[in-house]
Amino acid sequence: MSINILNSFSRQNNNTQCGYNSVDECPYNSESECKFDKKHCHLVENKKKKKSMGQSIINILFVGLLGLIFYIISIILSKEPSLQFPYSDSVYSVFCGISISIVTGSVLAIVIDIPSRLREYENSFVNAMTSNNYLKALDENRLTKLRNDITEQLHKANAPCMARGLIKIDQRVCELLRQPYYSRYRHTVKCTPIENSEFIEKEHSVDYKLINPYSVNQDAVEFIRFSNLILTNGNEDEKKEAFKDLKITCRVDDGYEQDLSDKIELKYKFINKDTEFYDTKVYLDSKDNSLEEKNGIRVSFKDNICVHIQYKVKVHKEDICFTKRLQHPAKNFRLDYTYNNSSGKLYGQIFGTEIKQSDISIKYINENAISLETFDWLLPDNGAIVVMLNKQKN
């Protein structure tokens, strides 16, 4: 594993504003489970409302009970000879009348609103039978198992011969919901032929913003990395010269920009040139990494991370195909590719698991420049491909 680059600044706001509109939308079972700011919490407001209604009923019952006590006392006093005085019958009759009025008023206050009470009971019963509130009481493991069982049963009910491998795809897709995703991803490539040479220099610039959907509950980790194949027939010095001007910066949780260029190094691995166009693969790694596993630069973040990568690489002019694959799901992706050669022509296409032609834009700025963009989600390993052709040969 690579080193963990810690974010050294403190976050100014630890609470996140709740984005739900009602108690039904809220995924939590109680306000104690909620990690959002509870200033306008629907669970708290709903609890206060129920408490207020219950308190009102208790107050009415208390007043009715006092009226009943006064009535009983008045009856007892009116029948006690030692407590008789002039006009005592009239006084006790007035107390009895007042007590009966209080008791009657209390009973009417509760009973007279029978229709609304029936509606409340009906709504509570219907909600209990039709809502998914019980799901909020399940932990993540039980929810995952329930989802898998439902998915399998849903397909087996009408398709008993459904392959289990296809059912497992549902789980793999749902796992993407727990992982970070790109809110935007931009990759710009400028290709320039090297004079008096058989090579082309490609200048790459990558900018993306990665979002952590679990920011309220836990941190996320990003491995800043890339891989590229370099020259097949050059010595070690030529191979190292083929890759230059590498710079990487990142901004964690909207904080200050960090320059990681001094913390990285390139590592090379030999591959079988009989099966590949090139014979060496280059890795991006940390200088402090003591493990053989090359995962890239490890950066922890809470809410989001913005990354900028730029570098230049020298490739053979016969390397006419460029393929870009994404590491995370992307909400918006764009690849701008330019070939500074009047004799060349570019062709490009976006490939994705669920992508539609109506969700993409392919603009040919001219024969030497193309821009490919998506307006819907791309999944990991989806991306784009650009081919450079020579107009004379074509």
C-alpha positions in Angstrom: 0.0 0.0 0.0 1.2 3.5 -0.7 1.6 6.2 1.9 -1.4 8.1 3.3 -1.3 11.8 2.6 -3.2 13.5 5.4 -5.2 16.6 5.0 -3.6 19.0 7.5 -6.3 21.6 7.7 -9.4 21.5 9.9 -12.8 21.5 8.3 -15.0 24.4 9.2 -18.3 22.7 9.0 -18.7 19.1 10.2 -22.5 19.0 9.7 -24.2 18.5 6.3 -27.5 20.0 5.5 -30.3 17.4 5.2 -31.5 17.1 1.6 -34.7 15.1 2.3 -38.1 16.8 2.0 -40.3 14.7 4.4 -40.3 11.9 7.0 -41.2 9.4 4.3 -38.0 10.2 2.3 -35.8 10.1 5.3 -33.8 6.9 5.4 -33.2 7.0 9.2 -35.4 5.3 11.8 -34.7 7.9 14.5 -33.1 11.3 14.9 -30.2 9.7 16.9 -29.1 7.7 13.8 -29.2 10.8 11.6 -25.7 12.3 10.9 -27.1 15.5 9.3 -27.7 18.9 10.9 -30.8 18.5 13.0 -31.8 22.2 12.8 -34.7 21.4 10.5 -34.9 17.6 11.0 -38.2 16.1 9.8 -38.0 13.3 12.4 -37.6 15.9 15.3 -40.5 18.0 13.9 -42.7 15.0 13.5 -41.9 13.8 17.0 -42.7 17.3 18.4 -46.0 17.3 16.5 -47.1 13.9 17.9 -45.9 14.9 21.4 -47.9 18.2 21.2 -51.1 16.3 20.1 -50.6 13.8 23.0 -50.1 16.6 25.5 -53.3 18.3 24.4 -55.3 15.2 25.1 -53.7 14.7 28.5 -54.5 18.4 29.4 -58.2 17.9 28.4 -58.4 14.7 30.4 -56.8 16.4 33.4 -59.4 19.2 33.3 -62.2 16.7 33.0 -60.9 14.8 36.0 -60.8 18.0 38.0 -64.4 18.7 37.1 -65.4 15.2 38.1 -63.6 15.6 41.5 -65.4 18.9 42.1 -68.8 17.3 41.3 -68.2 14.5 43.8 -67.1 16.9 46.5 -70.1 19.1 45.9 -72.5 16.1 46.3 -70.8 15.0 49.5 -70.9 18.6 51.0 -74.6 19.0 50.1 -75.5 15.9 52.1 -73.4 16.7 55.2 -75.8 18.3 57.9 -72.9 20.0 59.7 -72.0 21.9 56.6 -75.4 23.3 55.9 -75.9 27.1 56.0 -78.4 29.6 54.5 -78.7 29.1 50.7 -76.2 26.2 50.9 -78.4 24.2 48.6 -78.1 26.9 45.9 -74.3 27.2 46.3 -73.8 23.5 46.1 -76.1 23.3 43.1 -74.0 26.0 41.3 -70.8 24.0 42.1 -72.4 20.9 40.7 -73.5 22.6 37.6 -70.0 24.1 37.0 -68.4 20.6 37.6 -70.9 19.0 35.2 -70.1 21.6 32.6 -66.4 21.0 32.9 -66.7 17.3 32.6 -69.2 17.6 29.7 -66.9 20.1 27.9 -63.9 17.8 28.3 -65.8 14.8 27.0 -67.1 16.8 24.0 -63.6 18.1 23.3 -62.4 14.6 22.7 -65.6 12.9 21.4 -66.8 15.7 19.2 -63.7 15.3 17.0 -64.4 11.7 16.3 -64.2 12.1 12.4 -60.7 13.5 12.5 -59.6 10.9 15.0 -60.9 8.2 12.8 -59.0 9.7 9.9 -55.8 9.8 12.0 -56.3 6.1 13.0 -57.0 5.2 9.4 -54.0 7.0 8.0 -51.8 5.4 10.7 -53.1 2.0 9.9 -52.7 2.4 6.1 -49.2 3.8 6.5 -48.2 0.9 8.7 -49.4 -1.5 6.1 -48.0 0.2 3.0 -44.9 2.1 4.0 -41.3 0.9 4.1 -40.5 2.3 7.5 -39.5 -1.2 8.7 -36.6 -1.0 6.2 -35.1 1.9 8.2 -34.7 -0.4 11.2 -32.6 -2.9 9.2 -28.8 -2.7 9.3 -26.7 -2.6 6.1 -26.0 -6.4 6.1 -29.7 -7.3 6.5 -30.7 -4.8 3.8 -28.0 -6.2 1.4 -29.2 -9.8 2.0 -32.9 -8.7 1.6 -32.0 -7.0 -1.7 -30.2 -10.0 -3.0 -33.0 -12.4 -2.1 -35.6 -10.1 -3.7 -33.5 -9.8 -6.9 -33.1 -13.5 -7.1 -36.8 -14.3 -6.4 -37.9 -11.6 -8.8 -36.1 -13.3 -11.7 -36.6 -16.9 -10.7 -40.4 -16.4 -10.4 -40.9 -16.1 -14.2 -37.4 -17.2 -15.4 -36.4 -20.3 -13.5 -33.6 -20.9 -15.9 -32.0 -17.5 -15.4 -28.2 -17.8 -15.0 -27.0 -16.9 -11.5 -24.1 -15.0 -13.0 -26.5 -12.5 -14.5 -28.3 -12.1 -11.1 -24.9 -11.3 -9.5 -24.5 -8.4 -11.9 -27.2 -6.6 -9.9 -25.2 -6.8 -6.7 -22.0 -5.6 -8.5 -23.9 -2.6 -9.8 -25.4 -1.8 -6.4 -22.0 -1.9 -4.9 -21.1 1.1 -7.0 -23.5 3.2 -4.9 -21.2 2.9 -2.0 -18.1 4.0 -3.9 -16.9 7.5 -4.8 -17.9 8.8 -8.2 -16.8 11.6 -10.6 -19.1 14.6 -10.6 -16.9 15.7 -13.6 -14.0 14.3 -15.5 -12.0 16.2 -18.2 -9.1 14.8 -20.2 -7.3 16.8 -22.8 -4.7 15.4 -25.2 -2.6 17.4 -27.6 -0.5 15.4 -30.1 2.4 17.0 -31.9 4.8 15.2 -34.4 8.5 15.5 -33.4 10.5 16.8 -36.4 12.9 14.5 -38.0 11.7 11.6 -35.9 9.4 8.6 -35.9 7.7 9.8 -32.7 4.8 11.9 -31.5 4.7 13.9 -28.3 1.4 13.7 -26.4 0.6 16.3 -23.8 -2.0 15.1 -21.3 -4.0 17.1 -18.9 -6.5 15.5 -16.5 -8.9 17.3 -14.2 -11.6 15.6 -12.1 -13.7 16.0 -9.0 -14.4 12.8 -7.0 -17.4 12.8 -4.5 -17.7 10.6 -1.5 -21.4 9.6 -1.1 -20.7 8.2 2.4 -19.2 11.5 3.6 -21.7 11.7 6.6 -20.6 8.3 7.9 -17.1 7.6 6.8 -14.0 8.9 4.9 -13.0 7.7 1.4 -9.7 6.9 -0.2 -8.5 7.8 -3.7 -5.5 6.3 -5.5 -4.1 8.8 -7.9 -2.6 6.7 -10.6 -2.2 6.0 -14.3 -0.4 3.4 -16.5 1.1 3.9 -19.9 3.2 1.8 -22.3 6.5 3.4 -23.5 9.1 2.8 -26.2 10.0 -0.7 -27.2 13.4 -0.4 -28.8 15.1 2.3 -26.7 17.7 2.0 -23.9 16.8 3.0 -20.3 17.8 6.6 -20.8 15.5 6.9 -23.9 12.7 5.3 -22.0 13.0 7.8 -19.1 13.1 10.7 -21.6 9.9 9.5 -23.2 8.0 10.5 -20.0 8.5 14.0 -18.6 7.0 17.2 -17.1 4.9 15.2 -14.6 2.9 17.3 -12.2 0.1 16.3 -9.8 -1.9 18.6 -7.5 -5.0 17.9 -5.4 -7.4 19.8 -3.3 -9.1 17.9 -0.4 -12.5 18.8 0.9 -12.4 22.3 -0.8 -9.2 23.1 1.1 -5.9 24.4 -0.2 -4.2 23.0 -3.2 -1.4 20.4 -2.5 1.4 19.8 -4.9 2.3 16.0 -4.9 4.9 16.2 -7.6 7.8 15.8 -5.1 6.2 12.8 -3.5 5.9 10.6 -6.5 8.2 8.5 -8.7 7.9 6.4 -11.8 8.5 2.7 -11.8 8.9 0.4 -14.8 8.0 -3.2 -15.5 9.0 -5.3 -18.4 6.2 -7.0 -20.5 6.3 -9.4 -23.3 6.8 -7.4 -26.5 5.6 -10.3 -28.6 2.0 -9.7 -27.5 2.2 -5.9 -27.0 3.3 -3.0 -29.2 5.6 -1.7 -26.4 7.7 -3.7 -24.0 7.7 -1.6 -20.8 4.9 -0.4 -18.5 5.3 2.7 -16.3 3.6 3.1 -12.9 3.0 6.1 -10.8 4.0 5.4 -7.2 5.0 7.1 -3.9 8.6 7.5 -3.0 7.9 6.3 0.5 6.2 3.1 -0.7 8.0 0.0 0.5 5.6 -2.5 -0.9 5.7 -4.1 -4.3 2.0 -3.4 -5.0 1.7 -0.3 -7.1 -1.6 1.3 -6.3 -0.5 4.9 -6.9 -0.7 7.9 -4.5 -3.1 7.3 -1.6 -5.1 10.3 -0.5 -7.9 10.2 2.2 -10.8 12.7 1.9 -14.1 13.4 3.6 -16.5 15.0 1.1 -14.6 15.4 -2.2 -11.2 15.7 -3.8 -10.2 17.7 -6.9 -7.2 16.3 -8.8 -5.1 17.8 -11.6 -2.6 15.7 -13.5 -0.4 16.8 -16.4 2.5 15.1 -18.2 4.1 14.6 -21.6 4.8 11.2 -23.2 6.6 10.3 -26.4 5.1 7.5 -28.5 5.8 6.0 -31.9 3.8 7.5 -34.8 2.4 4.1 -35.5 0.6 4.2 -32.2 -2.6 5.6 -33.7 -5.1 4.5 -31.2 -5.9 6.1 -27.8 -8.3 4.5 -25.3 -9.5 6.1 -22.1 -11.1 4.0 -19.4 -12.6 5.4 -16.2 -11.7 4.2 -12.7 -15.0 5.3 -11.0 -18.5 6.0 -12.2 -18.7 9.4 -13.9 -21.7 11.7 -14.0 -20.1 13.8 -16.7 -17.1 13.0 -18.9 -15.3 14.8 -21.7 -12.3 14.0 -23.8 -10.8 16.7 -26.0 -8.2 15.3 -28.5 -6.1 17.3 -30.9 -3.5 16.2 -33.5 -1.4 19.0 -34.8 -0.7 17.6 -38.2 -2.4 18.7 -41.4 -2.0 15.2 -42.9 -3.9 13.5 -40.1 -7.6 12.9 -39.4 -9.3 11.9 -36.2 -12.2 9.6 -35.5 -13.7 8.9 -32.1 -16.4 7.1 -30.2 -17.7 6.7 -26.6 -18.4 3.3 -25.2 -20.5 2.6 -22.1 -22.6 -0.1 -20.5 -25.9 1.8 -20.6 -24.9 4.7 -22.8 -27.3 5.9 -25.6 -26.4 8.0 -28.6 -28.8 10.7 -27.3 -26.7 11.0 -24.1 -23.4 11.8 -25.9 -22.0 14.5 -28.0 -19.2 14.0 -30.6 -18.0 17.2 -32.1 -15.5 17.3 -34.9 -14.0 20.8 -34.4 -12.0 20.1 -37.6 -10.2 17.1 -39.1 -7.5 17.5 -36.4 -9.6 18.1 -33.3 -12.4 16.1 -31.7 -14.4 16.6 -28.5 -16.4 13.7 -27.0 -18.7 14.3 -24.0 -21.4 12.3 -22.1 -24.4 13.7 -20.3 -25.4 10.5 -18.5 -23.5 8.0 -16.3 -20.5 6.0 -17.4 -19.5 3.0 -15.3 -16.0 1.9 -14.4 -14.0 0.7 -17.4 -16.3 2.7 -19.7 -14.7 5.5 -21.6 -13.8 6.7 -25.1 -11.5 5.8 -28.0 -9.8 8.0 -30.6 -8.0 6.9 -33.7 -5.5 9.0 -35.7 -5.3 8.2 -39.4 -3.1 9.6 -42.1 -5.3 11.1 -44.9 -2.8 10.2 -47.6 -2.7 6.5 -46.6 -6.5 6.5 -46.0 
